[in-house]
Amino acid sequence: MNDIYFTITGTNFRYGQDFFEPGQQVKLIRDPDNEHDKEAIKVEMPGLGQVGWVANSVNTVLGESHSAGWLCDKIFDGTTGIVLYVLPQGVVCKLDVTTNDYLR
């Protein structure tokens, strides 16, 4: 299977992104009750809780990343990702293929 990338955005509403480092693990949690986006996916980290959102706009999805709309029906709550790059525009991650049942 090809790698599946996603971008974390909205970090400035929480803790910023200065603490992100390549190799860190993040957890994805679907948020269908989100009043702004029914395809929203929260991004969480142990000890911090929510650190951002999976990007879901052409203005926030970076490179070959998939949007939250593409991912929301394909992942299980608790699917994990690994941080690859920390960029000024967002944090690029890939789905962690070592996690059991990471895709539906």
Backbone as a printed PyTorch tensor [residue, N CA C, xyz], in Angstrom:
tensor([[[  0.8370,  -1.1810,   0.0000],
         [  0.0000,   0.0000,   0.0000],
         [  0.8810,   1.2430,   0.0000]],

        [[  0.4750,   2.2660,  -0.7370],
         [  1.1980,   3.5300,  -0.7700],
         [  1.0370,   4.2730,   0.5450]],

        [[  2.0370,   5.0820,   0.8710],
         [  1.9410,   5.9070,   2.0690],
         [  0.7820,   6.8840,   1.9280]],

        [[  0.1260,   7.1720,   3.0370],
         [ -0.9890,   8.1140,   3.0740],
         [ -0.5770,   9.2680,   3.9750]],

        [[ -0.5100,  10.4620,   3.3910],
         [ -0.0610,  11.6500,   4.0990],
         [ -1.2410,  12.5290,   4.4820]],

        [[ -1.0700,  13.2920,   5.5690],
         [ -2.0540,  14.2970,   5.9590],
         [ -1.3180,  15.4590,   6.6170]],

        [[ -1.9820,  16.6110,   6.6620],
         [ -1.4120,  17.8230,   7.2370],
         [ -2.1700,  18.1850,   8.5050]],

        [[ -1.4380,  18.5160,   9.5660],
         [ -2.0590,  19.0500,  10.7780],
         [ -2.0920,  20.5620,  10.6430]],

        [[ -3.2490,  21.1250,  10.8820],
         [ -3.4290,  22.5720,  10.8410],
         [ -4.1490,  23.0100,  12.1140]],

        [[ -4.3190,  24.3030,  12.2800],
         [ -5.0400,  24.8060,  13.4450],
         [ -4.2830,  24.6810,  14.7440]],

        [[ -2.9670,  24.4940,  14.6730],
         [ -2.1780,  24.3300,  15.8940],
         [ -2.1150,  25.6100,  16.7200]],

        [[ -2.2650,  26.7650,  16.0800],
         [ -2.1900,  28.0390,  16.8070],
         [ -3.3560,  28.2300,  17.7700]],

        [[ -4.4330,  27.4620,  17.6020],
         [ -5.5660,  27.5440,  18.5160],
         [ -5.3080,  26.7510,  19.7950]],

        [[ -4.2280,  25.9890,  19.8340],
         [ -3.8970,  25.1550,  20.9930],
         [ -2.5340,  25.5530,  21.5530]],

        [[ -1.4910,  24.8100,  21.1640],
         [ -0.1540,  24.9790,  21.7440],
         [  0.8780,  25.4990,  20.7580]],

        [[  0.4600,  25.8150,  19.5350],
         [  1.4270,  26.1520,  18.4970],
         [  2.0000,  24.8790,  17.9140]],

        [[  3.1010,  25.0000,  17.1890],
         [  3.6760,  23.7970,  16.5810],
         [  5.1710,  23.6650,  16.8500]],

        [[  5.7190,  24.5310,  17.6850],
         [  7.1580,  24.4840,  17.9560],
         [  7.5980,  23.1900,  18.6320]],

        [[  6.7030,  22.5150,  19.3270],
         [  7.0740,  21.2910,  20.0460],
         [  7.0380,  20.0450,  19.1560]],

        [[  6.4350,  20.1380,  17.9590],
         [  6.3810,  18.9800,  17.0640],
         [  7.7830,  18.6430,  16.5690]],

        [[  8.0690,  17.3310,  16.4970],
         [  9.3410,  16.8510,  15.9740],
         [  9.0990,  15.6150,  15.1250]],

        [[  9.8840,  15.4490,  14.0490],
         [  9.7480,  14.2360,  13.2480],
         [  9.8510,  12.9870,  14.1110]],

        [[  8.9820,  12.0250,  13.8330],
         [  8.9680,  10.7610,  14.5630],
         [  7.9250,  10.6900,  15.6560]],

        [[  7.3870,  11.8340,  16.0780],
         [  6.3450,  11.8210,  17.1100],
         [  5.0760,  11.1740,  16.5630]],

        [[  4.3370,  10.5320,  17.4590],
         [  3.0850,   9.8920,  17.0830],
         [  1.9040,  10.7880,  17.4700]],

        [[  0.9220,  10.8610,  16.5740],
         [ -0.3140,  11.5970,  16.8350],
         [ -1.4860,  10.6480,  16.6370]],

        [[ -2.5950,  10.9460,  17.2960],
         [ -3.7950,  10.1100,  17.2060],
         [ -4.9000,  10.9080,  16.5060]],

        [[ -5.6260,  10.2400,  15.6070],
         [ -6.7100,  10.8740,  14.8500],
         [ -8.0560,  10.4410,  15.4190]],

        [[ -8.9330,  11.4200,  15.6440],
         [-10.2670,  11.1700,  16.1990],
         [-11.2870,  11.9060,  15.3380]],

        [[-12.1800,  11.1780,  14.7000],
         [-13.2320,  11.8170,  13.8860],
         [-14.1480,  12.6510,  14.7830]],

        [[-14.6290,  13.7810,  14.2540],
         [-15.4730,  14.6950,  15.0200],
         [-16.7120,  15.0720,  14.1970]],

        [[-17.6310,  14.1120,  13.9660],
         [-18.7900,  14.3720,  13.0960],
         [-19.7650,  15.3950,  13.6670]],

        [[-19.6780,  15.7110,  14.9480],
         [-20.5640,  16.7110,  15.5540],
         [-19.9910,  18.1200,  15.4740]],

        [[-18.8490,  18.2810,  14.8240],
         [-18.2290,  19.5960,  14.6710],
         [-19.1680,  20.5080,  13.8870]],

        [[-19.5100,  21.6540,  14.4440],
         [-20.4920,  22.5480,  13.8140],
         [-19.9580,  23.2380,  12.5670]],

        [[-18.6310,  23.2710,  12.3790],
         [-18.0400,  23.9500,  11.2270],
         [-17.6960,  23.0020,  10.0830]],

        [[-17.4990,  21.7110,  10.3950],
         [-17.0450,  20.7600,   9.3760],
         [-17.4390,  19.3450,   9.7970]],

        [[-18.3830,  18.7490,   9.1090],
         [-18.8660,  17.3990,   9.4410],
         [-17.8200,  16.3200,   9.1590]],

        [[-16.7720,  16.6720,   8.4020],
         [-15.6990,  15.7250,   8.1040],
         [-14.4590,  15.9730,   8.9780]],

        [[-14.6060,  16.7720,  10.0090],
         [-13.4700,  17.1590,  10.8560],
         [-12.8420,  15.9530,  11.5470]],

        [[-11.5150,  16.0150,  11.6540],
         [-10.7460,  15.0050,  12.3790],
         [ -9.8110,  15.7360,  13.3310]],

        [[ -9.9890,  15.4870,  14.6370],
         [ -9.1100,  16.0700,  15.6470],
         [ -7.7890,  15.3060,  15.6630]],

        [[ -6.7190,  16.0190,  15.9920],
         [ -5.4060,  15.4090,  16.1660],
         [ -5.0320,  15.5820,  17.6340]],

        [[ -4.6930,  14.4680,  18.2860],
         [ -4.3540,  14.4870,  19.7070],
         [ -2.9690,  13.8840,  19.9370]],

        [[ -2.3730,  14.3050,  21.0670],
         [ -1.0990,  13.7370,  21.4980],
         [ -1.2020,  13.3940,  22.9830]],

        [[ -0.5480,  12.3070,  23.4070],
         [ -0.5760,  11.9320,  24.8210],
         [ -0.0540,  13.0740,  25.6980]],

        [[ -0.7530,  13.3270,  26.7830],
         [ -0.3500,  14.3500,  27.7200],
         [ -0.7960,  15.7510,  27.3670]],

        [[ -1.1900,  15.9780,  26.1180],
         [ -1.6150,  17.3060,  25.6770],
         [ -3.0770,  17.3500,  25.2640]],

        [[ -3.6120,  16.2410,  24.8130],
         [ -4.9630,  16.2450,  24.2500],
         [ -4.9190,  16.7780,  22.8300]],

        [[ -5.9170,  17.5660,  22.4610],
         [ -6.0070,  18.0400,  21.0820],
         [ -4.9210,  19.0640,  20.7840]],

        [[ -4.2050,  18.8420,  19.6680],
         [ -3.1390,  19.7530,  19.2420],
         [ -3.4460,  20.4130,  17.9040]],

        [[ -4.5250,  20.0030,  17.2390],
         [ -4.8840,  20.5860,  15.9550],
         [ -5.9420,  19.7570,  15.2530]],

        [[ -6.0350,  19.9600,  13.9450],
         [ -7.0080,  19.2850,  13.0900],
         [ -6.3150,  18.7730,  11.8340]],

        [[ -6.8660,  17.7310,  11.2190],
         [ -6.4020,  17.3260,   9.8990],
         [ -6.9460,  18.3620,   8.9190]],

        [[ -6.0670,  18.9050,   8.0970],
         [ -6.4480,  19.9400,   7.1340],
         [ -7.5430,  19.4250,   6.2010]],

        [[ -8.4820,  20.3060,   5.8580],
         [ -9.5910,  19.9010,   4.9930],
         [ -9.9330,  20.9910,   3.9840]],

        [[ -8.9430,  21.7750,   3.5990],
         [ -9.1660,  22.8720,   2.6580],
         [ -8.0010,  22.9260,   1.6780]],

        [[ -8.2710,  23.3350,   0.4620],
         [ -7.1860,  23.4780,  -0.5180],
         [ -6.1580,  24.4960,  -0.0360]],

        [[ -6.5490,  25.3640,   0.8760],
         [ -5.6350,  26.3730,   1.4110],
         [ -4.7410,  25.8330,   2.5240]],

        [[ -5.0720,  24.6860,   3.1000],
         [ -4.3090,  24.1640,   4.2360],
         [ -3.7020,  22.7830,   4.0090]],

        [[ -4.1840,  22.0350,   3.0200],
         [ -3.6190,  20.7100,   2.7180],
         [ -2.3070,  20.9230,   1.9630]],

        [[ -1.2150,  20.3710,   2.4620],
         [  0.1000,  20.5780,   1.8560],
         [  0.5200,  19.3970,   0.9850]],

        [[  1.1590,  19.7000,  -0.1200],
         [  1.7580,  18.6870,  -0.9880],
         [  0.7950,  17.5900,  -1.3790]],

        [[  1.2190,  16.3450,  -1.1930],
         [  0.4180,  15.1800,  -1.5720],
         [ -0.4370,  14.6650,  -0.4100]],

        [[ -0.6680,  15.5260,   0.5700],
         [ -1.4950,  15.1460,   1.7170],
         [ -2.9420,  14.9380,   1.3020]],

        [[ -3.6080,  14.0460,   2.0140],
         [ -5.0440,  13.8480,   1.8370],
         [ -5.7940,  14.7470,   2.8130]],

        [[ -6.9820,  15.1540,   2.4160],
         [ -7.8050,  16.0080,   3.2650],
         [ -8.5490,  15.1700,   4.3020]],

        [[ -9.0710,  15.8580,   5.3080],
         [ -9.9090,  15.1890,   6.3030],
         [-11.1320,  14.5760,   5.6270]],

        [[-11.6770,  15.2400,   4.6150],
         [-12.8280,  14.6980,   3.8900],
         [-12.5180,  13.3580,   3.2500]],

        [[-11.3100,  13.2000,   2.7370],
         [-10.9070,  11.9310,   2.1200],
         [-10.6860,  10.8730,   3.2000]],

        [[-10.1230,  11.2620,   4.3330],
         [ -9.7760,  10.3090,   5.3860],
         [-10.9330,   9.9170,   6.3020]],

        [[-11.9140,  10.8020,   6.4990],
         [-12.8770,  10.6280,   7.6030],
         [-13.6540,   9.3210,   7.5560]],

        [[-13.9710,   8.8100,   6.3870],
         [-14.7090,   7.5530,   6.3010],
         [-13.7970,   6.3380,   6.1860]],

        [[-12.4850,   6.5690,   6.2000],
         [-11.5370,   5.4830,   5.9860],
         [-10.7630,   5.0900,   7.2340]],

        [[-10.7930,   5.9510,   8.2630],
         [-10.0060,   5.6600,   9.4630],
         [-10.9090,   5.2530,  10.6260]],

        [[-10.3210,   4.5940,  11.5870],
         [-10.9690,   4.3080,  12.8620],
         [-10.5270,   5.3760,  13.8460]],

        [[-11.3540,   5.7040,  14.8240],
         [-10.9040,   6.5910,  15.8920],
         [ -9.7130,   5.9280,  16.5680]],

        [[ -8.6750,   6.6890,  16.7710],
         [ -7.4680,   6.1460,  17.3710],
         [ -6.4180,   5.7410,  16.3530]],

        [[ -6.7330,   5.8370,  15.0560],
         [ -5.7090,   5.6210,  14.0330],
         [ -4.5780,   6.5920,  14.3140]],

        [[ -3.3470,   6.1610,  14.1420],
         [ -2.2190,   7.0220,  14.4630],
         [ -1.4610,   7.4470,  13.2140]],

        [[ -0.7480,   8.5320,  13.3740],
         [  0.1260,   9.0510,  12.3320],
         [  1.4790,   9.3780,  12.9280]],

        [[  2.4610,   9.5430,  12.0650],
         [  3.8210,   9.8740,  12.4690],
         [  4.1950,  11.2170,  11.8350]],

        [[  4.6950,  12.1440,  12.6500],
         [  5.1380,  13.4420,  12.1550],
         [  6.3600,  13.2490,  11.2600]],

        [[  6.3060,  13.8380,  10.0510],
         [  7.4380,  13.7970,   9.1240],
         [  8.1670,  15.1300,   9.0420]],

        [[  7.3970,  16.2140,   8.8260],
         [  7.9740,  17.5400,   8.6100],
         [  7.1870,  18.5860,   9.3850]],

        [[  7.9080,  19.5230,   9.9670],
         [  7.2870,  20.6640,  10.6310],
         [  7.6280,  21.8830,   9.7840]],

        [[  6.6030,  22.4330,   9.1300],
         [  6.7680,  23.5560,   8.2060],
         [  5.9810,  24.7550,   8.7250]],

        [[  6.3150,  25.9550,   8.3090],
         [  5.5460,  27.1230,   8.7530],
         [  4.0520,  27.0210,   8.4310]],

        [[  3.7010,  26.3300,   7.3340],
         [  2.3020,  26.2280,   6.9060],
         [  1.5360,  25.1020,   7.5770]],

        [[  2.2180,  24.1770,   8.2360],
         [  1.5510,  23.0450,   8.8680],
         [  2.5260,  21.9190,   9.1460]],

        [[  2.0130,  20.8670,   9.7600],
         [  2.8180,  19.7080,  10.1280],
         [  2.3900,  18.5480,   9.2290]],

        [[  3.3170,  18.0190,   8.4430],
         [  3.0140,  16.9330,   7.5180],
         [  3.3080,  15.6030,   8.2080]],

        [[  2.3270,  14.6900,   8.1340],
         [  2.4270,  13.3800,   8.7740],
         [  2.0510,  12.2980,   7.7680]],

        [[  2.3410,  11.0540,   8.1290],
         [  1.8190,   9.9270,   7.3570],
         [  1.1410,   8.9740,   8.3150]],

        [[  0.1410,   8.2560,   7.7970],
         [ -0.5300,   7.2620,   8.6290],
         [  0.4720,   6.2110,   9.0420]],

        [[  0.3460,   5.7510,  10.2690],
         [  1.2460,   4.7610,  10.8450],
         [  0.7600,   3.3700,  10.4460]],

        [[  1.4690,   2.7560,   9.5170],
         [  1.0440,   1.4430,   9.0190],
         [  1.3490,   0.3260,  10.0060]],

        [[  2.0720,   0.6210,  11.0900],
         [  2.3280,  -0.4120,  12.0930],
         [  1.1490,  -0.5610,  13.0510]],

        [[  0.2090,   0.4010,  13.0110],
         [ -0.9840,   0.3350,  13.8420],
         [ -1.9570,  -0.6590,  13.2320]],

        [[ -2.4960,  -1.5600,  14.0370],
         [ -3.4760,  -2.5290,  13.5230],
         [ -4.7470,  -1.8140,  13.0900]],

        [[ -5.3230,  -2.2350,  11.9860],
         [ -6.6080,  -1.7330,  11.5180],
         [ -6.6300,  -0.2070,  11.4080]],

        [[ -5.6310,   0.3660,  10.7510],
         [ -5.6020,   1.8150,  10.6550],
         [ -6.5560,   2.3570,   9.6010]],

        [[ -7.0170,   1.5200,   8.6860],
         [ -7.9810,   1.9360,   7.6750],
         [ -9.1690,   1.0050,   7.6760]],

        [[-10.3250,   1.5510,   7.3430],
         [-11.5440,   0.7430,   7.2380],
         [-11.5380,  -0.0030,   5.9250]]])
